[in-house]
Amino acid sequence: METLSSTLNDDSLLAELRTYDIGDAGIDVDQHDSLSNLAAKSLATGTAELLTPPSDTGSGEIGSALAIPVYRAGRIASIVVMSIKPKTVGAGVFEIWEPVDPYEEVKLRSGYFAHLERFANVSSFVRFERGNGLPGQVWESKQAVIHDDLPSHVGFLRAAGASAGLLQTAVGLPIISGDKLKSVAVVISSEATPIAKGYEVWNAVDDGFTLEGAAYQGLDPAFQLSRDAKLETDTGLPGLAAVHAGATTTENDAILLAGRNQQNLSSDMGSAGPTAGLAIPAYRDNKLTSVMTFLF
């Protein structure tokens, strides 16, 4: 198990981040707490799972936690668990969307919306066809999708609710086994209390990775990348995920800054650049197709 907590920026809504490698014996942990139990539940059900305290008054250590399994060659290779601080600290959203048989639609199975009641109400009634809205686009593309500037994003069909809640950036991640969509996990970050500094989707190509899409919240522009950015096969967060063959985290400066302005690697990097990162790979069978990365 890998854990990030103490290195996270105090301004981040993220409380703790864990990745679990899944072996033949399942999840190997020294201590079974609520986050490890959530990972175990995700392994048992084979899909994304959500933890919300019975009464979120905002006084607890976390508001919610989301478990995201990563499939490789028909089995779960790793599980990501991210928890966010309670609603008294700020607004963040976790959602799990699941297919509706026999239609090519997804509906909300569970969600955490902090104090954003209007956005929660809209989300509970809407369904997305395959290819429409963020969950539908994730289903269609079979890889992570980023929507930024949500109140004015033409592809984000709940823009009015997002505007009311000051929500800014959304990331959708597919949970797919073979050709079957299990669920779509969605992480939505507000402008005031961002979950991460940066979000990037990298496509795997023959000679490395190309940047498919990105959004940034508070990351110094010197560290941001343009859409034509490329990385070699074994470099950066995408390369780390490829080598690890599953979801993984790092605090290594060289990995975090790969492909970025190396002149910014200095003693004051922590205030401007990323101090930690998460990489979540996506596979078709055993072939790596893309990597979703979070910068903290």
C-alpha positions, -999 to +999 in steps of 0.1 A: +000+000+000+012+035-009-001+065+010+000+102+005-012+126+032+015+146+050+030+158+017-004+172+004-008+209+002-029+223+031-051+241+006-061+208-011-094+193-003-078+159-005-074+144+029-055+112+021-047+091-010-039+054-012-031+029-038-033-009-032-016-035-054-038-066-056-020-099-055-033-135-054-041-131-017-061-100-023-054-068-004-023-070+019-026-043+046-013-041+082-044-023+095-080-026+085-095+009+088-124+024+069-103+032+038-088-003+036-123-018+041-136+004+012-108-010-010-117-045+000-154-038-008-144-025-043-123-057-048-153-079-038-178-061-060-155-054-089-165-018-093-161+017-078-174+022-043-182+052-022-178+058+016-198+085+032-201+088+070-236+081+083-240+118+094-218+142+075-221+172+099-187+183+087-171+176+121-153+143+111-119+139+096-133+131+061-164+139+042-162+110+018-139+085+001-140+069-033-124+036-044-115+031-080-104-003-092-080-007-122-085-037-144-057-054-164-060-086-183-095-093-169-086-089-132-082-060-107-045-051-106-048-022-082-072+000-064-071+038-057-088+052-026-090+090-023-107+107+006-116+144+009-120+167+039-155+174+053-179+200+039-170+225+065-136+228+048-149+230+012-170+216-016-160+185-035-180+159-053-176+121-058-200+102-081-204+067-093-224+061-125-235+027-137-251+013-169-288+009-172-297-024-190-309-029-217-303+008-226-270+024-235-274+048-206-258+055-172-275+067-141-262+078-107-257+049-083-242+069-054-227+103-048-212+127-023-221+163-028-211+181+004-236+210+008-244+213-029-280+202-027-290+217-061-263+199-079-272+166-061-308+169-070-300+175-107-276+146-108-300+122-092-326+126-119-305+128-151-293+099-172-266+101-199-266+082-231-233+067-243-213+095-257-232+123-240-222+142-209-190+134-189-200+099-179-212+090-214-181+104-230-159+083-206-180+052-216-176+060-253-138+067-252-130+040-226-105+063-210-104+092-186-120+125-197-114+159-182-140+188-183-127+222-172-145+255-166-177+236-159-202+265-159-195+272-195-184+238-208-206+227-237-201+190-229-210+193-192-247+190-192-252+200-156-235+234-160-261+254-142-258+233-111-220+235-113-221+272-116-242+275-085-218+254-065-187+271-080-175+237-093-147+241-118-131+208-129-144+173-134-126+141-141-143+109-152-126+075-150-139+043-165-140+010-147-140-016-175-134-053-175-129-066-211-156-048-231-180-044-202-184-011-184-188-017-147-191+020-137-178+055-142-161+072-113-163+110-113-143+135-092-154+171-093-133+199-078-143+234-068-125+266-076-121+276-039-109+243-025-094+223-054-087+186-049-055+187-070-033+213-087-033+195-121-052+168-140-037+153-172-048+124-196-019+108-215-024+085-245+000+056-248+016+055-283+044+034-298+072+057-287+058+070-254+029+092-244+011+122-258-010+146-238-047+142-247-061+168-223-053+187-192-067+212-166-050+230-138-061+246-105-034+267-089-005+251-106+021+277-117+018+282-155+055+274-158+047+238-149+016+235-171+018+216-204+004+223-238-017+197-258+013+188-280+034+176-250+051+142-253+069+119-229+092+090-235+079+055-226+097+053-192+095+089-180+071+110-159+040+098-141+027+079-171+060+060-174+059+052-137+024+036-141+036+017-171+065+002-152+044-004-121+016-020-142-010-004-120-020+027-101+009+043-082+020+075-064+052+094-062+069+124-045+100+122-067+107+156-082+124+143-114+093+122-122+068+150-114+087+175-135+094+153-165+086+172-197+081+204-177+104+235-173+134+220-155+147+254-146+119+257-121+133+228-100+144+249-070+140+252-033+107+271-036+092+245-059+067+233-033+048+266-034+045+267-072+050+232-086+037+197-078+050+180-047+032+146-053+014+128-080-010+099-087-011+079-119-041+057-129-035+036-160-062+022-183-058-011-202-075-030-229-068-066-220-031-064-210-023-034-233-018+000-217-039+026-236-038+057-214-029+071-180-048+096-159-025+117-137-032+140-107-007+166-095-008+177-059 
